[in-house]
């Protein structure tokens, strides 16, 4: 069956969309768990790449929390 090229691409749900709702502590704990999993070497390449990408999002989220806290302290 031919694909309709005029149709808009299907919405792809962001698997990391929930990170914005996490507290600093929850994001930090999940990031710590991801690092431990990656360091164990017990996951395959594809899962490692997925975990790495999530870790990057979590690290950026934590950095945002810390930057905001620092700004409050300086104010």
DSSP file (Angstrom, degrees, kcal/mol; ACC not computed):
  #  RESIDUE AA STRUCTURE BP1 BP2  ACC     N-H-->O    O-->H-N    N-H-->O    O-->H-N    TCO  KAPPA ALPHA  PHI   PSI    X-CA   Y-CA   Z-CA
    1    1 A X              0   0    0      0, 0.0     2,-0.2     0, 0.0     0, 0.0   0.000 360.0 360.0 360.0 132.6    0.0    0.0    0.0
    2    2 A X        -     0   0    0      1,-0.1     2,-0.4     3,-0.0     0, 0.0  -0.490 360.0-121.5 -78.6 143.5    1.4    3.4   -1.0
    3    3 A X        -     0   0    0     -2,-0.2     2,-0.8     1,-0.1    -1,-0.1  -0.678  23.3-118.7 -85.5 136.3    2.0    6.0    1.7
    4    4 A X    >   -     0   0    0     -2,-0.4     3,-1.0     1,-0.2    -1,-0.1  -0.649  24.7-167.7 -76.8 107.9    0.1    9.3    1.2
    5    5 A X  T 3  S+     0   0    0     -2,-0.8    -1,-0.2     1,-0.2     4,-0.1   0.632  82.0  62.7 -75.0 -13.0    2.9   11.9    0.9
    6    6 A X  T 3  S+     0   0    0      2,-0.1    -1,-0.2    -3,-0.0     2,-0.2   0.644  83.6  94.5 -85.5 -13.9    0.5   14.8    1.3
    7    7 A X  S <  S-     0   0    0     -3,-1.0     3,-0.1     1,-0.1     2,-0.0  -0.519  86.4-107.4 -76.7 143.6   -0.5   13.7    4.8
    8    8 A X        -     0   0    0     -2,-0.2    -1,-0.1     1,-0.1     3,-0.1  -0.347  44.8 -91.7 -66.5 152.2    1.4   15.4    7.7
    9    9 A X        -     0   0    0      1,-0.1    -1,-0.1    -4,-0.1     3,-0.1  -0.305  50.5 -94.9 -63.3 149.5    3.8   13.1    9.5
   10   10 A X        -     0   0    0      1,-0.1     2,-0.2    -3,-0.1    -1,-0.1  -0.360  45.5-100.0 -64.2 142.1    2.4   11.3   12.5
   11   11 A X        -     0   0    0     -3,-0.1     2,-0.6     1,-0.1    -1,-0.1  -0.462  34.8-150.2 -63.1 128.9    2.9   13.0   15.8
   12   12 A X        -     0   0    0     -2,-0.2     2,-0.2    -3,-0.1    -1,-0.1  -0.920  14.4-131.4-105.4 119.7    5.8   11.3   17.6
   13   13 A X        -     0   0    0     -2,-0.6     2,-0.6     1,-0.1    -2,-0.0  -0.503  19.8-120.4 -72.4 133.4    5.5   11.5   21.3
   14   14 A X    >   -     0   0    0     -2,-0.2     3,-1.7     1,-0.2     4,-0.2  -0.632  14.8-153.9 -74.6 116.9    8.6   12.8   23.1
   15   15 A X  T 3  S+     0   0    0     -2,-0.6     3,-0.2     1,-0.3    -1,-0.2   0.641  94.8  51.0 -68.3 -11.1    9.7   10.0   25.5
   16   16 A X  T >  S+     0   0    0      1,-0.1     3,-1.5     2,-0.1     4,-0.4   0.253  74.2 106.5-107.4  11.4   11.4   12.7   27.7
   17   17 A X  G X  S+     0   0    0     -3,-1.7     3,-0.8     1,-0.3     4,-0.2   0.801  73.3  62.1 -61.4 -28.8    8.4   15.0   28.0
   18   18 A X  G >  S+     0   0    0     -3,-0.2     3,-1.4    -4,-0.2     4,-0.4   0.665  82.3  80.8 -72.3 -15.5    7.8   13.9   31.6
   19   19 A X  G X  S+     0   0    0     -3,-1.5     3,-1.8     1,-0.3    -1,-0.2   0.860  81.4  63.7 -61.0 -36.3   11.2   15.2   32.7
   20   20 A X  G <  S+     0   0    0     -3,-0.8    -1,-0.3    -4,-0.4    -2,-0.1   0.758 101.9  51.7 -60.5 -24.0    9.9   18.8   32.9
   21   21 A X  G <  S+     0   0    0     -3,-1.4    -1,-0.3    -4,-0.2    -2,-0.2   0.498  89.1 105.4 -90.6  -4.6    7.6   17.7   35.7
   22   22 A X    <   -     0   0    0     -3,-1.8     2,-0.1    -4,-0.4    -3,-0.0  -0.491  69.7-124.5 -80.5 144.4   10.3   16.0   37.8
   23   23 A X     >  -     0   0    0     -2,-0.2     4,-2.4     1,-0.1     5,-0.2  -0.328  32.7-104.4 -71.5 167.0   11.6   17.5   41.0
   24   24 A X  H  > S+     0   0    0      1,-0.2     4,-2.9     2,-0.2     5,-0.2   0.940 122.1  49.6 -58.1 -47.0   15.4   18.0   41.2
   25   25 A X  H  > S+     0   0    0      1,-0.2     4,-2.6     2,-0.2    -1,-0.2   0.894 110.9  48.2 -63.2 -41.8   15.7   15.1   43.5
   26   26 A X  H  > S+     0   0    0      2,-0.2     4,-2.2     1,-0.2    -1,-0.2   0.917 114.2  46.4 -65.3 -42.9   13.7   12.7   41.3
   27   27 A X  H  X S+     0   0    0     -4,-2.4     4,-2.4     2,-0.2    -2,-0.2   0.915 113.4  49.2 -64.9 -43.0   15.6   13.8   38.2
   28   28 A X  H  X S+     0   0    0     -4,-2.9     4,-2.5    -5,-0.2    -2,-0.2   0.915 111.3  49.3 -62.6 -43.9   19.0   13.4   40.0
   29   29 A X  H  X S+     0   0    0     -4,-2.6     4,-2.0     2,-0.2    -1,-0.2   0.903 112.5  47.0 -64.6 -41.2   18.0    9.9   41.3
   30   30 A X  H  X S+     0   0    0     -4,-2.2     4,-2.4     2,-0.2    -1,-0.2   0.903 111.8  51.3 -66.8 -39.5   16.9    8.7   37.9
   31   31 A X  H  X S+     0   0    0     -4,-2.4     4,-2.5     1,-0.2    -2,-0.2   0.912 108.8  51.3 -62.4 -42.5   20.1   10.1   36.4
   32   32 A X  H  X S+     0   0    0     -4,-2.5     4,-2.1     1,-0.2    -1,-0.2   0.897 110.2  49.6 -60.8 -41.2   22.2    8.3   39.0
   33   33 A X  H  X S+     0   0    0     -4,-2.0     4,-2.3     2,-0.2    -1,-0.2   0.898 110.0  50.5 -64.7 -41.5   20.4    5.1   38.1
   34   34 A X  H  X S+     0   0    0     -4,-2.4     4,-2.8     2,-0.2     5,-0.2   0.922 109.4  50.7 -63.2 -44.1   21.0    5.6   34.4
   35   35 A X  H  X S+     0   0    0     -4,-2.5     4,-2.7     1,-0.2    -2,-0.2   0.926 110.5  49.3 -60.1 -44.5   24.7    6.2   35.0
   36   36 A X  H  X S+     0   0    0     -4,-2.1     4,-1.4     1,-0.2    -1,-0.2   0.905 111.6  49.4 -61.9 -41.1   24.9    3.0   37.1
   37   37 A X  H  X>S+     0   0    0     -4,-2.3     4,-0.7     2,-0.2     5,-0.7   0.928 113.1  45.9 -63.8 -45.6   23.2    1.0   34.4
   38   38 A X  H ><5S+     0   0    0     -4,-2.8     3,-0.8     1,-0.2    -2,-0.2   0.901 111.7  51.7 -65.3 -40.1   25.4    2.3   31.7
   39   39 A X  H 3<5S+     0   0    0     -4,-2.7    -1,-0.2     1,-0.2    -2,-0.2   0.772 100.1  64.3 -67.8 -24.8   28.5    1.7   33.7
   40   40 A X  H 3<5S-     0   0    0     -4,-1.4    -1,-0.2    -3,-0.2    -2,-0.2   0.776  93.6-144.0 -69.9 -24.8   27.5   -1.9   34.4
   41   41 A X  T <<5 +     0   0    0     -3,-0.8    -3,-0.1    -4,-0.7    -2,-0.1   0.674  63.5 122.4  71.2  16.2   27.8   -2.7   30.7
   42   42 A X      < +     0   0    0     -5,-0.7     2,-0.3     2,-0.1    -4,-0.1   0.390  53.0  76.3 -94.1   3.6   24.8   -5.0   30.9
   43   43 A X  S    S-     0   0    0     -6,-0.3     0, 0.0    -5,-0.2     0, 0.0  -0.851  80.7-111.7-115.7 153.6   22.6   -3.3   28.3
   44   44 A X     >  -     0   0    0     -2,-0.3     4,-2.5     1,-0.1     5,-0.2  -0.120  35.8 -96.6 -74.6 174.6   22.9   -3.4   24.5
   45   45 A X  H  > S+     0   0    0      2,-0.2     4,-2.5     1,-0.2     5,-0.2   0.914 120.4  49.9 -60.3 -48.0   23.9   -0.6   22.2
   46   46 A X  H  > S+     0   0    0      1,-0.2     4,-2.0     2,-0.2    -1,-0.2   0.927 114.5  43.9 -61.5 -45.9   20.4    0.6   21.3
   47   47 A X  H  > S+     0   0    0      1,-0.2     4,-2.9     2,-0.2    -1,-0.2   0.883 111.6  55.1 -66.7 -36.6   19.2    0.7   25.0
   48   48 A X  H  X S+     0   0    0     -4,-2.5     4,-2.7     1,-0.2    -2,-0.2   0.911 107.7  49.1 -60.8 -42.1   22.5    2.4   25.9
   49   49 A X  H  X S+     0   0    0     -4,-2.5     4,-2.3     2,-0.2    -1,-0.2   0.904 112.1  48.4 -64.6 -41.3   21.8    5.1   23.4
   50   50 A X  H  X S+     0   0    0     -4,-2.0     4,-2.2     2,-0.2    -2,-0.2   0.926 113.7  46.5 -64.0 -45.3   18.3    5.6   24.6
   51   51 A X  H  X S+     0   0    0     -4,-2.9     4,-2.7     2,-0.2    -2,-0.2   0.904 110.9  52.7 -64.0 -41.1   19.4    5.8   28.2
   52   52 A X  H  X S+     0   0    0     -4,-2.7     4,-2.2     2,-0.2    -2,-0.2   0.928 109.1  49.2 -60.0 -45.7   22.2    8.2   27.3
   53   53 A X  H  X S+     0   0    0     -4,-2.3     4,-1.8     1,-0.2    -1,-0.2   0.915 112.4  47.7 -61.6 -43.2   19.8   10.5   25.6
   54   54 A X  H  X S+     0   0    0     -4,-2.2     4,-2.7     1,-0.2    -1,-0.2   0.903 109.7  54.2 -64.2 -39.9   17.5   10.5   28.6
   55   55 A X  H  X S+     0   0    0     -4,-2.7     4,-2.8     1,-0.2    -2,-0.2   0.887 105.3  53.0 -60.8 -39.5   20.4   11.1   30.8
   56   56 A X  H  X S+     0   0    0     -4,-2.2     4,-2.1     2,-0.2    -1,-0.2   0.912 111.1  46.5 -61.6 -42.7   21.3   14.2   28.8
   57   57 A X  H  X S+     0   0    0     -4,-1.8     4,-2.1     2,-0.2    -2,-0.2   0.916 113.6  48.5 -66.5 -42.9   17.8   15.5   29.3
   58   58 A X  H  X S+     0   0    0     -4,-2.7     4,-2.6     2,-0.2    -2,-0.2   0.907 110.4  51.2 -64.0 -41.6   17.8   14.8   33.0
   59   59 A X  H  X S+     0   0    0     -4,-2.8     4,-2.4     1,-0.2    -1,-0.2   0.906 110.6  48.6 -63.1 -41.6   21.2   16.4   33.4
   60   60 A X  H  X S+     0   0    0     -4,-2.1     4,-2.1     2,-0.2    -1,-0.2   0.888 110.7  51.4 -64.9 -38.6   20.0   19.6   31.7
   61   61 A X  H  X S+     0   0    0     -4,-2.1     4,-2.0     2,-0.2    -2,-0.2   0.926 110.9  47.6 -63.9 -45.1   16.9   19.6   33.8
   62   62 A X  H  X S+     0   0    0     -4,-2.6     4,-2.5     1,-0.2    -2,-0.2   0.907 109.8  53.1 -62.0 -41.9   19.0   19.3   37.0
   63   63 A X  H  X S+     0   0    0     -4,-2.4     4,-2.7     1,-0.2    -1,-0.2   0.891 107.0  52.8 -61.5 -39.1   21.3   22.1   35.8
   64   64 A X  H  X S+     0   0    0     -4,-2.1     4,-2.2     2,-0.2    -1,-0.2   0.914 109.1  49.0 -61.9 -43.4   18.2   24.3   35.3
   65   65 A X  H  X S+     0   0    0     -4,-2.0     4,-2.2     2,-0.2    -2,-0.2   0.929 113.3  46.7 -60.9 -45.7   17.1   23.6   38.8
   66   66 A X  H  X S+     0   0    0     -4,-2.5     4,-2.5     1,-0.2    -2,-0.2   0.892 111.1  51.4 -66.7 -39.6   20.6   24.4   40.2
   67   67 A X  H  X S+     0   0    0     -4,-2.7     4,-2.2     2,-0.2    -1,-0.2   0.901 110.8  49.1 -62.3 -40.7   20.9   27.6   38.1
   68   68 A X  H  X S+     0   0    0     -4,-2.2     4,-2.0     2,-0.2    -2,-0.2   0.897 111.2  49.4 -66.2 -40.1   17.5   28.8   39.4
   69   69 A X  H  X S+     0   0    0     -4,-2.2     4,-2.1     2,-0.2    -2,-0.2   0.908 110.9  49.9 -64.9 -41.9   18.5   28.1   43.0
   70   70 A X  H  X S+     0   0    0     -4,-2.5     4,-2.0     1,-0.2    -2,-0.2   0.902 108.9  52.4 -63.2 -41.2   21.8   30.0   42.5
   71   71 A X  H  X S+     0   0    0     -4,-2.2     4,-1.2     1,-0.2    -1,-0.2   0.893 108.6  50.7 -62.7 -39.3   19.9   32.9   41.0
   72   72 A X  H  < S+     0   0    0     -4,-2.0    -1,-0.2     1,-0.2    -2,-0.2   0.898 109.5  50.6 -64.1 -40.5   17.6   33.0   44.0
   73   73 A X  H  < S+     0   0    0     -4,-2.1    -1,-0.2     1,-0.2    -2,-0.2   0.859 111.0  48.4 -66.7 -34.2   20.5   33.0   46.4
   74   74 A X  H  <        0   0    0     -4,-2.0    -1,-0.2     1,-0.2    -2,-0.2   0.725 360.0 360.0 -76.5 -21.5   22.2   35.9   44.6
   75   75 A X     <        0   0    0     -4,-1.2    -1,-0.2    -3,-0.2    -2,-0.2   0.472 360.0 360.0 -76.5 360.0   18.9   37.9   44.6
